[in-house]
């Protein structure tokens, strides 16, 4: 069984089978692999994340099991223009392509990524911080609604952390990796807050970090 990037030959064999499958099953003309299997930090249970161009039907998001792995496939008509939703493929790699369609999509996405997200206005920043305080206050009630709001905060706070700092949020796996590398103290505080046995003390500390100075 594959266990990680120490098995590049098995990974390549898997990708070769994947390419054949996508061509035959979905008539894909261009396929871009992204996520952990493109970055090289995958393990044997990692999803296979793919954006592809071909004869897309009415359901462009086709998620299913393939070779005992979870295949997350987004299938678009040829030469579909990338949007901000595609930023997750910033670190992707072209598996095969029609002419330069894959390379062009990656170049456009990377250029979009380099510009950074639209910056929040000061009013929006203050509204977001107020929302964090309000949710924390309600979480402290200790009833069913309070517990629900505590979990709501735990789900939203990582994305809000990046939004308030004017940075792209690229999902929990990559965002936690960035946080761990760039700000270990902040990573540790957020990690403690989401631990199964964490309480309101850890959550309060994490929310203060999320809000940042000022």
ABEGO torsion letter per residue (X at the ends): XBAEAABAAAAAAAAAAAAAAAAAAAGBABBBBBEAAAAGABBAABBBBBBBBBBBBABABBBBBBGGBBBBBBBBBBGBBBBAAAAAAAABBBABBBEAAAAAAAAAAAAAAAAEBBBBBAAAAAAAAAAAAAAAAAAAAGBAAAAAAAAAAAAAAAAAAAAAAGBBBAEAAAAAAAAAAABAAAAAAAAAAABAABBAAAAAAAAAAAAEBX
